[in-house]
Amino acid sequence: MGMTENQNAPDISVIIPVYNEEGNLDALRAELWPVLEGLGESFEVLFVDDGSTDGSPVILRRFAEEDPRIRVIRFARNFGQQMANTAGLRHARGCAVIIMDADLQTPAEHIPELLAKLREGYDIVYGRRERTHDPLYRRWGSRAAGFLINKTTGFRIPDSASGFVALDERLVKTVNRYNDRSRYLSGLFAWLS
């Protein structure tokens, strides 16, 4: 990967939006760290606390104190996952950026595969959820929304892909130029790539 403007920038940034995930955070870190350290590249993890009202902020503060590769962005209130991801993208410094959920439904073990595809020259690589605990109504609603977006815009947005994605730093810089207050990132990614 090419160097970013900052010579001390990590090779990889991982953005994880968090909203009331205190029960998952330690397990997520235990799953994620061996994968990232196994890559043999520098990395940072940006947890974006989207106004959690449980013990998530305390856990994230502890993480940041224990490991300088962890940075925490904390919202005063809940703005939603799209805004959390947007904040993460604005602060990510890596040559490659991974966005993943904190709910343990996106397996960290697939990060090397996403990065390998990204390094083949793709601007964006979507991961697909293998494990999902979402209720049936949410899965069908998500599929229906994706179908409508695909039909009305002509952009193909993969099903179940929005929570696990790898982006090249050039695409991140382009996305960061858009200042929309409310954005649908999967649609923006599809439009720009």
Number of C-alpha atoms within 10 A of each C-alpha: 13 10 13 16 9 9 7 11 17 20 19 25 28 25 29 24 28 28 23 18 21 20 14 14 19 14 13 19 15 10 15 18 12 12 15 20 11 9 13 9 10 15 22 22 28 26 25 26 26 25 20 19 15 13 12 21 24 10 16 24 15 12 19 16 12 10 11 10 15 19 21 19 19 20 15 11 11 16 14 14 20 16 20 24 24 24 20 25 24 13 15 25 24 28 21 28 28 25 24 24 21 23 22 19 18 23 19 19 13 13 21 14 13 20 22 12 15 20 14 8 10 15 19 24 20 22 23 18 15 9 10 12 10 10 8 9 9 11 15 12 11 13 15 13 13 20 15 11 15 16 11 9 10 11 17 15 19 16 17 17 16 20 22 24 24 26 25 23 24 13 17 23 13 11 17 15 9 10 9 9 8 11 13 13 16 20 17 14 20 15 13 12 11
